[in-house]
Amino acid sequence: MKIEKVDIVVVGAPWRELTIIELTTDTGLTGLGEVRMVNKTDTLIAAIEELAARYVIGMDPANLTRLAWQIQVGEYGLPGEVGQSALAAFDMACWDILGKELNVPIWKLLGGKFRDRVPAYANGWYQGDRDPKIIQKLAKGVVEKGYRGLKIDPFGAASAEISRSERKRALTILEAVREAVGPDVQIFLEMHGRFTGAAARAVARDVIDVEPGWLEEPVTPTDITSLRSVRQSTHLPIASGERMHEAHDLRPFIEEGLVDIYQIDLTHAGGITGLQQLVGWTNAYNVLLAPHNVCGPIGTAAALHFSVACPNFMILEHFNDFADPWVFDIVAGAPRIDPADGCFAAPTAAGLGVTLNREECSKHPRTGGRLALFSEGWEKRTNVENYTEGKQS
Ligand SMILES: [Mg+2]
């Protein structure tokens, strides 16, 4: 079996563009891949086109570690965000083809079923003004949909430093969320790598009584010295990894024990194959994987298959119930949260289990949508042109 064709479809939302590829084999099988690379869709498309012509057309879709070597090592340049995202799109689509060929869901090829139910947490739900009452109401809506976990970045446009009054405002928002969701729903605190070590330590102290399930990227994710200082100042778990692209990126953090939960995004880290290769290593260090996932239904399906099979999995991120509700319709078979327990069920269909609906995709052309996380109003996830102030240049 050989890959004969690579198609690219981009679906646009106000704040994100979902790059979808469909591979077709000489036996007539097709496979889907999806990547949302932050703010650089044109770059991703160019990389997919360039690498597809060089390595993917004519390849056997089973030869995934060879494909990874060609893109990560054979290309000589270091594996990073762009190459690892393009590789992820190919890799995901090849796993879809392999599952279809063998007539099994992908998780059966990843070690089999470790769990029947895959817990998820909601993101993208706080699209309102940074007012505790407004956010509290939105948080209640998350729990009403069945979620037992949710994530929030209450820090507005803060960058490096944060004023005392803004820290207080963030804490008031978090306390309102805790009051809304009760003691047993997990609140994950997103910091988007905003802070200096000193600012992050101050925030970590502020939020102790809210008992967040983790502090996510408290400082720039490559700043080991500052992260160490945060680590030493708090008992709260530290999460990081959505901007790590390959095994070497994790190494200093794993070896020093600086991160409790690795949020590796398979769409930024070489696909299912790339993430699967981290399972044994992270497990040996007794740390957890909670995959970052900002994809539509195709990338979510890929993360779901991984999560079913992964022994040291913690929880899966999910945006699609709160951002762009039409996004479920771009495929048949989109994974959905069960409102009874806030979990996904293990998929049963062959491959990824989703089929592209090109007509629905065509209703949502490219928008140029992107995030500007250090501008006021980014939480509303409208088009970046609508942000009120502090536009990034
Ligand atoms: Mg994050």
Residues whose N, C-alpha, C, O or C-beta is under 5 A from the ligand:
A	BS01	MG	E242
